[in-house]
Amino acid sequence: MSNTSQSLAGKRICGLLDENSFVEIGANVTARSTDFNMQQTETPGDGVITGYGVIAGRLVYVYSQDASVLGGTIGEMHAKKITALYDMAMKMGAPVIGLLDCAGLRLQEATDALNAFGEIYQKQTMASGVVPQIAAVFGRCGGGLALVPALADFTFMEGTKAELFVNTPNALAGNTKEKCNTASAEFQSAETGLVDFVGSEEEILSQIRELVDLLPSNNEDDSYYQECSDDLNRVCTDLANALGDPAVLAADLADGHNFLEVKKEYAKDMVTGFIRLNGATVGVVANRSELYDEEGNTAETFDCALSAKGAVKAAEFVNFCDAFELPVLSITNVEGFKASKCTEKRIAKAAAKLTYAFANATVPKVNVITGKAFGSAYVAMNSKAVGADVTFAWSQAQIGMMEPQLAAKIMYEKESATVINEKAAEYAALQSSAMAAARRGYVDTVIEAEDTRKYVIGAFEMLFTKREDRPSKKHGTV
């Protein structure tokens, strides 16, 4: 490792990779521009350290911007180092991790720097769906550079000093940084959904290592499975108690009770993340009606409804899983679509994106209906109709058009309360029970909550060799 890598940028790489595994590439590259007396300025590595190493023994490619060199700004040679790294990563089929700390475009290089931005965007586009891309923001990441984490698959952000923005807070009409810091980690994670994880530098580096360990190295990698030491038939006795918070439910199902949630602060009514089942990584998409704190108490409650933000969050996650051949487990508990003026502006398109993502995905797909599954929102949540390979339902689950009581009121609006209650009970038995759905083939097996782990593992084992042909086309348009 060169002397350059002893900078803060280099220390970040050392903290990320396995000890003594980093090999630097392009350490002697410097800026070529001579305008504005640039030749008199030392630019070691042109402000970015690039190279490769291993995480838990697995090859990764890393670049780390060095803010001590011209503020880490991107110029011609800075970008060439990054794009060359992408070329190598795609050839070798290994993830790319970008550690961002940059003042933005290098003004001294003007159009050369603009072209450099475009070249990075191009390589990220080519690599999308081929190798995982991870970005971590430790300092400034503004203007055109904000597209780099947006083009990545997962984005991490330091919680106190980092800034991520296209336009600075003060450039927004009627806003100031003090009024609403739109560049903060809190805003970018909770409001925009651009950031998946927030934490200290040490926490971020640790979380990246955990994520890389779960993900395949590329879209054809079938060697990332781990030996499972957990009981495949383990009975999850308390699983039914986690009905409201599928993050807790997913952890209980997982090997070793480990669940890595992504976009945790954004659209909390929808849970997305990764677990291992029998050593294989599985993507989880689930509706949330309650958020439990560390003591198991209810900290927040949500409508048992599909929101526009939640639908888009889930759709993007399913698309990632499908691109990298990761099976998808959906956990459905939804009564309908969220009803508000704000949501109504986007819910149809958002729900369509979610439906499309599930229907378009060719990876193994298993759906577990844990609570209520009503209306078109249920259909969008990986139902049999849109392509779920196997559907389980807990014995107490309700599946149908709507709540039986409401259905009875509509069908028998002029009848007495006694008649409506009788018809509601009849409707529940004939049209809204898990068994009624199973009789029609919309549910494969009605199970008890505590047996979910063994049934889901068995289903994914059966689906391991799944192959599915689709109509020939360039790509869809949803």
N, C-alpha and C positions, 0 to 999 in steps of 0.2 A: 504494500500500500504506500502511495506517495505521501510526501509531506503535505500536499494539498488536502488530503483526507483527514488530517488532524484538526481541521476547522470544525465548526459546529455542524456543518453539513456532513462532514465525514464521520463525526461522532454519532450522528443519527443513524447512519448506515451501519456502524459497528454495533449500535444498540439493537438494531433490527435483525441482523443476520447471525447465524451461528458463528461462534468465536473463530477468528482468524480465517474465515472462509471468503472474504471479499477480495476480488481481483479487479483492479481498476483498468478501464479502457480509456484511451485518449487523454491521459494525464498531461501531455505536453501541448495539447491544442490551445491556441490563443486566438484572440480576435484578429481579423485581417483588415478591418477598416482603418483607414488613415485620416479620415475626415475629422475636423475639429481636434487635431493633434492627438488622436487616439493612439498613435504609435508610441507616444511617450507614457502611456498608462499601462501598468502591468495588469494583465488579465489571465492569471493562472487558471487553466482548464476552461477558460471563457465563462467562469461563473457557474459551472455545473460539474458535479462528479458523477461519472457513469461507470457501470461495471456489472459484475455478476457475483453471486454467492449462493449460499444455501440456507434454507429455513427448515429446521427439523430434517436435514438431509436432502431436501428437495430444491432443485435449481430454480432461482429467480433472478430477474434482471432489475437493477435499481438505478435510478438517477436521483440526485439530491442537489437542489439549487443552493449555491453559496452566496448568501446575502453580503458577505464581506468583499465580494468582487463586483464592483459597479452595481451594488444593490441586488445582485442575482438577476439582473435584467436579461431578457432574451434578445440575442442578436443572431447573426447568420451562423456562426460556428457553434454557439450554444445549442441551437436547434439541430444542427447536423449531428451533434453527438447524441442527442435524444432520438432522432429518427434512425440513426444507425443502430442504436440499442433495440429499437422496435423491430428492425429488420432481423436482427439476430434472434430476438425472442420468438418471432414467428417461425423462423427456420427451425429452432430447437424445441418449440412448443412449450414455453415456460412463461409464467406470469410476469407482468411489468408493474413495478411499484415506483410511483413518483412522489418524492418528498419535496413539497413546494414551499418556497420562501423567496418571493420575487417582487421587485418593484414594478414589473410590467415590461412594456416595450422599451427597447434601447433606442432612445431618441437620436443618438449620434448615427445610427445605421438606417433610420427611416424606412424606405421601401424594402431594404434587405431584411429588416426585422419583421415587417409585416408579412413578407413572403415566408419568413421562418415560422411565424405563427401558423400560417396555412399548411406548411409541410408537416407540422406536428399534428394538426387536426386530421390531415389525410392519413397519416400512419395510424392514429387512434381508430379512425373509421375502418381501415383495412384489418386491424387487429380485433375489432369488436366481434365477439362470438367465436373467435379463434383461440385467444389466450385471455385469461382474466386480467383486468386492468384495475389497479388500486391507486388512489391518490390520497395523500395526507397533507393537509395545509397546516403549516407551523408558523408562518408569518403572513405577509401580504400576498393576496392572490386576487388581483383586480383586473377590470377591463376584459380584454380578449383572453387573458390567461384563465379567467373563470370558466371558460368553455372546456378547459382541460379536465378538471374534476367532474364537470357535467357529462363529458364523453366517457368517463371511466365507469366501471361497473359498481365500485364502492368508494365512498369518500369519507375520510376521517378528518377531524378538525380539532386543533388545540383549543381548549375552552376559554382561555383568558386573553391571550395576546394575538391570536390569529384573526385575520380579516379576509372575508370572501365576498366579492361584489362585482357587478358589472358597472354600475354607477355608484359612487360613494354616497353615503347617507345624506350628506349636505347638498348633493347635486339634485336630489329629488325635491320637486316643488312642494313647499310647505313643511319640509322635514328637516331635522337636524340630527346629528349623531346622538345628542342627549335625549331627544324626543323619542326616536326609534332607531336604534343602531342596526340597520338592515345588513351590515357587514359582519355582525357577531355570529358566533357559533350557535347561540340560542335561537336566533332568527332563522338561520339557514337550516337548522335541523328541525325545529318545531313548526315553522311557518312555510318554508319553501319545499322542504323534503329533499333538498339537495345533499345534505350531509347525513350519513348513516350512523356514525359514531362520534361522540364528543368526549374529550378527556384531557389529562395531562400528557406531556410528551411520552413519558414512560408508559402510561396506560395505552396510548395509541399504538406504540411499537409492539406492546404485548398483544393487543387486540388484532393487529395485522398478522402477527405470527399465528394466532389462533384461527383466523379466517383462512389463511393460506393452507393451514393443515387440513381444513375441511374441504377445500375446493380441489377439483381436478386441475392439473397443470395446463390442459388445453382441451379442446372440444372432442378429442379422440382418446383421451387418457382413460384407461380402465384399470390403473394400478394404484389408485388412491384409497382403496379400501383398507380398513384396519381389522385386526383380530378383535373379536367381541368377547369380553370376559363377563358381560352381564347375562343373566338368565333370559333366554329368548321367550320363555313362557311365564315370565314374572307377572304375578297378579298385582295390578295397580289398585289397591284397595280404596284409596282416597280420590280416585280420578273423578268421580261424579261430583265431588265437592269443588272441583276446579272448573266447572262448566262455564262460569262467567268469564274467566281469564285463561284463554288458551295458551298463554305463555307459560303458565304454571302447569297446565295440562300437557303441553308438548315436552316440558322438562321431565315430567313424570314418565312419559312414554319412552324417552330417549335412553340409549345406552349410557350408563353412568349418570343419568339425570342431567345431562349437559345440553342446554339450548342456547344458541347464539342468535339473538334477535337483531335484525337490521331495521334501520329507520324507526328506532324505538320511540322517539319523541314526536314523530309525524303521523297524523291520522291514526291516533291510538285505538280507534274502533276496529282497526284491521291489524292483525299481527302477521309479520313475515320473519322468517329466520331459518336456521339450519339445525338439524339434529342428526345423530347417527342411529341407524337401526340395523342391528346385526353387522355393525362395522361399516355400513355404507351410508354416505351422506344423502340426506333427503331434505328437500325444501318444504317448508310448512307455511301454509296460508290459512288464516283462521279469523272468524268474526269474534270481536270482543264486546261484551256488555259490561264487564267490570274489570277494574285494575286493582290488584291486591298489592299491599305493601309487604315489607319483609316479614312482618309478624302475621301475615295472612288476613289482615283486615282490609275491607274495601276502601281504597283511597279515592277512586273516581268511578263514576258510572256513565254509561253511554247508552244511547238508544240501541235497541237490538235491530239495527238497520244498516243497510249498505249506503255509505256516503260516497260522494264523488271523489274526494281525496283518497279514501280507502280503496276504492275500486282501481284507481290509477296506480296507486302504490302496489297493490297486489298484481296487477297486470304486468308491470315492469319486472317484478320479481319472478313471475311465472315465465316470462320471456327469457330471462337470464337462465333459469333452470333448464328450459328446453334447449337453449343454445349449447349448454355444456352437459347435456344428457344426464341431468340430475332428476331423479323421480320427484313427484310432487304429491304431498299429502295435504288435502284440504280438510279443515274442521269447520263444519257448517252449523251456525246457530243464528239465523237471521229471519226477521218477521216481514221485511219489506225494504223499500227505499227510504232514505232519510227525507223528511218533508220540511223544506225551508226555502225561502225565496232565493237565497244564495246558492243552495245545492241544486235547485231546479234549473239554474242556468247551465249546469254542466253534467248533471247526473245521467242523462240519456247517453251521451257520448262516452262518458267514463265507464258506465256499465257495459256499453258495447265493447269497449277496449278489453275489459275483464273477460267478457264472454268470448271474445275473439282469441284472447291469449290462452284460455283453457281449451277451447275447441281446436285451436291451431297446433297446440303442443302435442308432440308425438311420443314424449317420454311416458313411462308408467305413471298413471294417475289414480290415486285412491282417495275416496271421499268418505269421511265419517260424519254422520249427522248426529250431533250430540243433544240438541235442544229443539228449537223450532226451525222449520224450513218451509217458509210460506212464499207463495207468489213468484214473480219473475226474478226477484232477488235470489231466491233459492236456485232457480234454474241457472243463473249466471255463476253461481258458486260451485262449479265443477260437478254439476248434476250428470246423471246418466245421459240425459238428452244432448248435452254438449261434449260428451266424450269421456267421462270417467270410466275407467276400466273395471273397477270394483267399487261398490258402494256398501258401506255398513251403516247401520242405524242403531243407536242405543234403544233399548226396549221402551223407554218412556218418551222417545222423540216424537214430535208431531210434524207431519209432512202434508202439505196441501195448499189450497188456494189462500186460505186465511184462517183466523181464529174461528173455531166451531161456533162459538156464541154469536160472533158477528155474522157469520154465514146464515145461521138460523134466523137472526133478526131480519136479514134481508129477504130471505125466502118466505118467512111467515110474519111479515111486518104488522099484520092486522090481528094476530093471535095474542092470546094472553101470555103472561110471563111463564106460567106453568108449561104451556105448550112449547114455547120457545126453548125452555130449559130441556125438555124432553127431546126435542128435535136437535138441539145442540149436542146432546149426549149421543144421539143416533148418528149425527154427522161425524162426530169425532171417531166413532168406531168404524164407520163405513168409508170415510174419506180422508181422515186426518191422522190416523195412527200409523206407526212404523209398520205394523203387520199389514195394514191395508195397502201401503205402498209396496211392500214385499210381494203381496199376492198379484200385483200388477207388473212385477218385474223391475220396478224402479229402485228397489233395494235388494241387494243380493243376499244379505244375511242380517238378521236382527240379533244383536249381541248385548251382553251386559257390559256396563262401562268398565268394570275391573278387568275384563278380558281383552280390551282393545289392543294392547301391545302385541300379543301373540297373533291376533287376527291380521293386524296391519303388516307385521313382519312376514307372515305367511303369504299375504297377497303380493307384496313386493318381490319375494323370492320367486313366486310363480310367474310374475311379470318380467323377470330379469332379462329374458331373451326376446322381449316384445319388438316386433317390427311392424311398421304401419306405412302404407303407401298413400300418397295424396295426389290430387290432380296436378299435372305439370303446369307450372307458372313461374314467373320471375320472382314475384313476392306479392303478398296481400297489400291492401290499401287502407286498412282500418288503423 
